[in-house]
């Protein structure tokens, strides 16, 4: 039973197609305004596109191209959406909120409450069973909302930033719970956290400007990024350009590196490398370093225990001592030097 989706919505410049195999979890990442929440709203039936169709196995969620148009209402789609806001019913206790989904499916009250208690225990919120939403913290309410979503056993679980409201103690527990539960169902997770993608997702889609610009197995997308957004998630520099025998031609100079297979001259290729592998020089260093890129510093900012020096599309991490010794300032033209063995090259 696979999941297929395609939809366009002109008012939001949204045009997305995707396909997931049975039981796969898809993480959707992208900058703010990329169309991630639009995607979930259309799948959940809260937003109607101009055209498109979606199905889970043989069940058609919507088909706006057929002569007899199909549009299932949200309550008939067997999907559950956990939005960024918990959206708990304010007049119900946590226990009754979680039981509500099963009650609406026809489950008897006692059985629904028994199941709800199990889900509250799974999300470590059983002690809040009698509390109403205004008596819960944001993180507690989010965990109760997740319990409510899971309790209905949806065919497709839609999660919009599920960890955003959780503290550092609750988030790991929730990831463990989701990893266990998502093994048995379709799920689409909107997230800004690469850890969520790595731990929970079989595939990753990078969404920008209402279009999917990268799609594939999680490790493949994050280890071989082809967009600057994906490279940033992976903590890598990404520079593209046409290949030559010696490497890739870029605006910063020639970049040489290692490639899994030979690339014919003129091929558009990507070079990725870590900011930690770069050394900065004020003058060309002695000897013949394989990669010496020339750029003007645009920003200098703290980055964990290091200092990140940006120069256009390049970023280098250096120590505070190195920053002081070099007396770097924005506007200075410097040399970014790194070994060819630190650079991966592959088709862009």
C-alpha positions as CSV (number, residue, x, y, z in Angstrom):
1,X,0.0,0.0,0.0
2,X,1.9,3.1,-1.3
3,X,1.1,6.8,-0.9
4,X,1.0,9.0,-3.9
5,X,0.4,12.8,-4.0
6,X,0.4,15.5,-6.6
7,X,-1.1,18.9,-6.3
8,X,-0.9,22.5,-7.5
9,X,-2.1,25.6,-5.9
10,X,-1.4,28.8,-7.9
11,X,-2.2,31.2,-5.1
12,X,0.7,29.8,-3.1
13,X,2.9,29.0,-6.0
14,X,2.8,25.3,-4.9
15,X,3.4,22.4,-7.3
16,X,4.5,19.2,-5.6
17,X,4.5,15.5,-6.5
18,X,5.8,12.7,-4.3
19,X,5.5,9.0,-3.8
20,X,6.3,6.8,-0.8
21,X,6.5,3.1,-0.6
22,X,4.6,1.1,2.0
23,X,5.4,2.0,5.6
24,X,7.9,4.7,4.7
25,X,8.4,7.8,6.8
26,X,9.2,11.0,4.8
27,X,10.9,14.0,6.4
28,X,10.1,17.3,4.6
29,X,12.7,20.1,5.2
30,X,13.0,23.5,3.8
31,X,13.2,27.2,4.7
32,X,10.2,29.2,6.1
33,X,7.6,29.8,3.4
34,X,8.7,26.9,1.3
35,X,5.3,25.3,1.3
36,X,5.7,22.6,4.0
37,X,2.5,23.4,6.0
38,X,0.6,23.8,2.7
39,X,1.6,20.2,1.8
40,X,0.2,18.8,5.1
41,X,-3.0,20.9,4.9
42,X,-3.8,19.6,1.4
43,X,-3.1,16.0,2.5
44,X,-5.3,16.4,5.6
45,X,-8.1,18.0,3.6
46,X,-7.9,21.4,5.2
47,X,-6.9,23.1,2.0
48,X,-8.2,22.4,-1.5
49,X,-5.7,22.7,-4.3
50,X,-6.5,23.8,-7.9
51,X,-5.7,20.4,-9.3
52,X,-4.1,17.1,-8.4
53,X,-4.8,13.7,-6.7
54,X,-3.7,11.7,-3.7
55,X,-4.2,8.2,-2.7
56,X,-3.2,5.7,0.0
57,X,-3.2,2.3,-1.7
58,X,-6.6,2.0,-3.5
59,X,-8.2,4.7,-1.3
60,X,-8.4,8.0,-3.1
61,X,-8.2,11.0,-0.8
62,X,-8.9,13.4,-3.7
63,X,-8.8,13.5,-7.4
64,X,-9.6,16.8,-9.0
65,X,-8.9,15.8,-12.5
66,X,-11.5,13.1,-13.0
67,X,-14.9,13.9,-14.5
68,X,-16.5,13.0,-11.2
69,X,-14.3,14.9,-8.8
70,X,-13.4,13.2,-5.5
71,X,-12.7,15.1,-2.3
72,X,-12.9,13.2,0.9
73,X,-13.6,15.4,4.0
74,X,-10.9,15.5,6.7
75,X,-12.7,13.1,9.0
76,X,-13.0,10.4,6.3
77,X,-9.3,10.4,5.2
78,X,-7.9,8.2,8.0
79,X,-5.2,10.7,8.5
80,X,-4.1,12.5,11.7
81,X,-2.5,15.9,11.8
82,X,-0.4,17.1,14.7
83,X,0.0,20.8,14.0
84,X,2.6,23.1,15.5
85,X,-0.1,24.2,18.0
86,X,-1.6,21.3,20.1
87,X,-5.2,22.4,19.4
88,X,-6.6,20.4,22.3
89,X,-10.2,20.8,23.1
90,X,-10.2,23.3,25.9
91,X,-13.3,21.9,27.7
92,X,-11.9,18.3,27.9
93,X,-9.3,16.8,30.2
94,X,-6.1,15.4,28.7
95,X,-7.6,11.9,29.1
96,X,-10.8,12.8,27.3
97,X,-8.9,14.6,24.6
98,X,-6.9,11.5,23.8
99,X,-10.1,9.3,24.0
100,X,-12.0,11.6,21.7
101,X,-10.6,10.2,18.5
102,X,-11.5,6.7,19.2
103,X,-14.9,7.7,20.5
104,X,-15.5,9.4,17.2
105,X,-14.6,6.1,15.5
106,X,-17.3,4.3,17.4
107,X,-15.2,2.8,20.2
108,X,-17.1,2.5,23.5
109,X,-16.3,5.0,26.2
110,X,-14.6,2.6,28.6
111,X,-12.4,1.1,25.9
112,X,-11.5,4.5,24.5
113,X,-10.5,5.8,27.9
114,X,-8.4,2.6,28.6
115,X,-6.5,3.1,25.4
116,X,-6.1,6.8,26.1
117,X,-4.5,6.0,29.4
118,X,-2.0,3.7,27.6
119,X,-1.1,6.5,25.2
120,X,-0.7,9.0,28.0
121,X,1.7,6.6,29.7
122,X,3.6,6.1,26.4
123,X,4.0,9.9,26.1
124,X,4.8,10.2,29.9
125,X,1.8,12.4,30.5
126,X,-0.4,10.0,32.5
127,X,0.0,12.2,35.6
128,X,-1.8,15.0,33.7
129,X,-4.8,12.9,32.8
130,X,-7.3,15.0,34.7
131,X,-5.9,18.4,33.7
132,X,-7.5,20.6,31.1
133,X,-5.3,22.2,28.4
134,X,-5.0,25.5,30.2
135,X,-3.4,23.7,33.1
136,X,-0.6,22.2,30.9
137,X,2.7,23.6,29.7
138,X,3.3,23.9,26.0
139,X,5.4,20.8,25.9
140,X,3.0,18.8,28.0
141,X,0.1,19.8,25.7
142,X,2.1,18.8,22.6
143,X,2.8,15.3,24.1
144,X,-0.9,14.9,24.9
145,X,-1.7,16.0,21.3
146,X,0.7,13.4,19.9
147,X,-1.0,10.8,22.1
148,X,-4.4,11.8,20.7
149,X,-3.0,11.5,17.1
150,X,-1.5,8.1,17.7
151,X,-4.5,6.7,19.5
152,X,-6.7,6.8,16.3
153,X,-4.2,4.5,14.5
154,X,-4.3,6.6,11.3
155,X,-3.2,5.2,8.0
156,X,-1.1,8.4,7.5
157,X,0.3,10.4,10.3
158,X,1.1,14.1,9.6
159,X,3.5,15.8,12.0
160,X,4.3,19.5,11.8
161,X,7.4,20.3,13.8
162,X,6.5,17.7,16.5
163,X,9.6,18.4,18.7
164,X,9.5,22.2,18.5
165,X,7.7,22.7,21.9
166,X,9.5,20.0,23.8
167,X,12.4,20.5,26.2
168,X,15.7,18.7,26.0
169,X,14.5,16.0,28.3
170,X,11.2,15.2,26.5
171,X,12.5,15.3,22.9
172,X,14.7,12.2,23.1
173,X,11.8,10.2,24.7
174,X,9.4,11.4,22.0
175,X,11.9,10.4,19.2
176,X,12.1,6.9,20.7
177,X,8.4,6.6,20.8
178,X,7.9,7.9,17.3
179,X,10.7,5.6,15.9
180,X,8.8,2.7,17.3
181,X,5.4,3.8,16.2
182,X,6.3,5.0,12.7
183,X,7.7,1.6,11.8
184,X,4.1,0.4,11.4
185,X,2.5,3.3,9.4
186,X,2.9,6.0,6.8
187,X,4.1,9.3,8.2
188,X,5.2,12.7,6.9
189,X,7.2,14.9,9.3
190,X,7.9,18.6,8.8
191,X,11.0,19.5,10.7
192,X,13.9,21.9,10.8
193,X,16.0,19.5,12.9
194,X,18.3,17.2,10.9
195,X,18.3,14.8,13.9
196,X,14.6,14.1,13.3
197,X,15.3,13.2,9.7
198,X,18.2,11.0,10.6
199,X,16.5,9.1,13.4
200,X,12.9,8.9,12.0
201,X,12.8,9.2,8.2
202,X,13.4,6.6,5.5
203,X,13.4,9.4,2.9
204,X,13.9,13.2,2.8
205,X,12.3,15.8,0.6
206,X,13.9,19.3,0.4
207,X,11.1,21.8,-0.4
208,X,11.9,25.3,-1.6
209,X,9.6,27.8,-3.3
210,X,6.7,25.4,-3.4
211,X,8.8,22.8,-5.3
212,X,10.7,19.6,-4.3
213,X,14.3,20.2,-5.3
214,X,15.8,17.1,-3.7
215,X,14.2,13.8,-2.9
216,X,15.7,10.4,-1.9
217,X,16.9,8.1,0.9
218,X,17.8,10.2,4.0
219,X,21.5,9.4,4.1
220,X,21.9,9.9,0.4
221,X,20.3,13.4,0.4
222,X,22.2,14.5,3.6
223,X,25.6,13.0,2.6
224,X,25.4,14.1,-1.1
225,X,23.4,17.4,-0.9
226,X,22.6,19.2,-4.2
227,X,21.1,22.3,-2.7
228,X,22.6,24.9,-0.3
229,X,19.7,24.3,2.2
230,X,20.5,20.5,2.4
231,X,24.2,21.2,2.6
232,X,23.6,23.6,5.5
233,X,21.6,21.0,7.3
234,X,24.6,18.6,6.9
235,X,27.0,21.3,8.0
236,X,28.8,21.4,4.7
237,X,30.0,23.9,2.1
238,X,28.5,23.3,-1.3
239,X,30.0,24.8,-4.4
240,X,29.0,23.9,-7.9
241,X,30.5,24.4,-11.3
242,X,31.6,22.8,-14.6
243,X,34.3,20.1,-14.3
244,X,37.8,20.3,-15.8
245,X,40.5,17.6,-15.7
246,X,41.9,19.2,-12.5
247,X,38.6,19.7,-10.7
248,X,35.6,22.1,-10.7
249,X,35.7,25.7,-11.9
250,X,34.1,28.0,-9.4
251,X,33.8,31.8,-8.7
252,X,36.4,31.3,-6.0
253,X,38.9,29.3,-8.0
254,X,39.5,25.7,-9.0
255,X,38.5,23.0,-6.5
256,X,40.0,19.6,-6.7
257,X,38.7,16.6,-4.7
258,X,37.8,12.9,-4.8
259,X,35.1,11.5,-6.9
260,X,33.5,8.0,-6.9
261,X,33.7,7.9,-10.7
262,X,35.3,10.1,-13.4
263,X,33.2,13.0,-14.5
264,X,33.6,14.1,-18.2
265,X,34.9,17.7,-18.7
266,X,32.0,20.2,-18.7
267,X,29.8,18.2,-16.4
268,X,28.0,20.3,-13.8
269,X,29.3,19.0,-10.5
270,X,29.0,19.7,-6.8
271,X,31.9,19.9,-4.3
272,X,31.2,19.5,-0.6
273,X,33.6,20.0,2.3
274,X,33.4,20.8,6.0
275,X,34.1,24.3,7.3
276,X,36.4,22.7,9.9
277,X,38.7,21.5,7.1
278,X,39.5,25.1,5.9
279,X,42.5,27.2,7.0
280,X,42.5,30.9,6.3
281,X,45.6,32.8,5.2
282,X,46.1,36.5,4.6
283,X,48.7,35.8,1.8
284,X,49.1,32.8,-0.5
285,X,50.8,30.1,1.7
286,X,54.2,28.7,0.8
287,X,54.3,25.5,-1.3
288,X,51.5,24.4,-3.6
289,X,48.3,23.7,-1.7
290,X,45.9,21.8,-4.0
291,X,42.9,24.0,-3.2
292,X,43.4,27.8,-2.6
293,X,40.1,29.7,-2.9
294,X,40.1,33.5,-2.9
295,X,37.1,35.3,-1.3
296,X,36.2,38.5,0.6
297,X,34.9,38.0,4.2
298,X,31.2,38.9,4.6
299,X,30.4,37.8,8.1
300,X,32.2,36.7,11.3
301,X,30.1,35.1,14.0
302,X,30.3,32.7,16.9
303,X,29.7,29.0,16.1
304,X,29.8,26.7,19.1
305,X,33.3,26.7,20.4
306,X,34.6,28.1,17.1
307,X,34.4,31.2,15.0
308,X,32.6,30.9,11.7
309,X,34.0,33.1,8.9
310,X,31.8,33.5,5.9
311,X,32.8,34.7,2.5
312,X,29.9,34.6,0.1
313,X,29.0,30.9,-0.3
314,X,32.0,29.7,1.7
315,X,32.2,29.1,5.4
316,X,35.3,28.3,7.5
317,X,35.5,27.5,11.3
318,X,38.6,28.7,13.1
319,X,39.6,29.2,16.7
320,X,39.3,32.5,18.6
321,X,43.1,32.6,18.7
322,X,43.4,32.3,15.0
323,X,40.8,35.1,14.6
324,X,42.8,37.4,16.8
325,X,46.1,36.5,15.2
326,X,44.8,37.2,11.7
327,X,42.8,40.2,12.8
328,X,40.1,39.3,10.4
329,X,37.4,41.8,9.5
330,X,34.5,41.8,7.0
331,X,35.6,43.1,3.6
332,X,39.1,41.6,3.9
333,X,40.1,39.4,0.9
334,X,41.7,36.2,2.2
335,X,42.7,32.7,1.0
336,X,40.6,29.7,2.0
337,X,42.9,26.6,1.8
338,X,42.0,23.0,2.2
339,X,43.3,19.6,1.0
340,X,41.8,17.8,-2.0
341,X,41.2,14.8,0.2
342,X,38.7,16.8,2.2
343,X,36.5,17.5,-0.8
344,X,33.9,15.2,-2.3
345,X,32.9,15.7,-5.9
346,X,29.8,14.3,-7.5
347,X,27.3,15.2,-10.3
348,X,25.1,18.2,-9.4
